[in-house]
Amino acid sequence: MESRSGSGATPAANSVTHLSKTVSYICGECRAENEIRPRELVRCLECGHRVLYKKRSKRIYMKIIHSQCHDA
């Protein structure tokens, strides 16, 4: 039987590197803005409340306002 302990590959070299993207959320209790990463606990960093609302992007918000102005 052969041993493969000298393969030279490290776990860090074999792991897939990915960027941890953060998403902005607003706390339902204290209205603080929180940046949450994937696999991170959903909890406000200021007050500990667990109800967070996803922050809307300005692009979608501007599109809604623009369509409302033209409908009137």
C-alpha positions in Angstrom: 0.0 0.0 0.0 1.3 3.4 -0.9 1.0 6.5 1.3 0.0 9.8 -0.4 1.0 12.1 2.4 3.6 13.9 0.2 1.3 15.1 -2.5 2.2 18.8 -1.8 -1.4 20.0 -2.1 -2.7 22.0 0.8 -6.4 22.4 1.8 -6.0 26.2 1.2 -4.8 25.6 -2.4 -7.7 23.2 -3.2 -10.4 25.4 -1.7 -12.5 27.6 -4.0 -11.9 31.2 -3.3 -15.0 33.4 -3.4 -15.7 36.9 -2.5 -17.9 37.3 0.5 -20.6 39.8 -0.7 -22.4 41.7 2.0 -26.1 42.7 1.7 -27.5 45.8 3.5 -30.4 45.2 5.9 -32.4 47.6 8.1 -33.3 46.5 11.6 -37.1 46.3 12.3 -36.6 47.6 15.8 -34.0 50.3 15.9 -33.7 51.1 12.2 -29.9 50.6 12.2 -28.3 49.6 8.9 -26.5 46.2 9.0 -24.2 44.6 6.6 -24.8 40.8 6.6 -22.5 38.2 4.9 -23.7 34.8 3.7 -23.9 32.2 6.5 -23.8 35.0 9.1 -26.4 35.1 11.9 -29.4 37.3 11.0 -29.3 39.7 14.0 -29.0 43.4 14.4 -25.5 44.4 15.5 -26.9 47.3 17.5 -29.9 45.9 19.5 -29.8 42.2 18.8 -33.3 42.2 17.1 -33.8 39.3 14.6 -36.2 41.0 12.2 -34.2 42.6 9.4 -35.6 44.1 6.2 -33.6 44.1 3.0 -32.6 47.6 1.9 -33.9 48.7 -1.4 -31.5 49.7 -4.1 -31.7 53.3 -5.3 -32.1 52.1 -8.9 -35.3 50.3 -8.3 -36.6 53.2 -6.1 -35.9 55.8 -8.8 -37.7 53.6 -11.4 -40.8 53.5 -9.2 -40.8 57.2 -8.7 -40.2 57.9 -12.4 -43.1 55.6 -13.4 -45.4 57.3 -10.8 -44.6 60.8 -12.1 -45.5 59.8 -15.7 -48.7 58.1 -14.7 -50.2 61.2 -13.1 
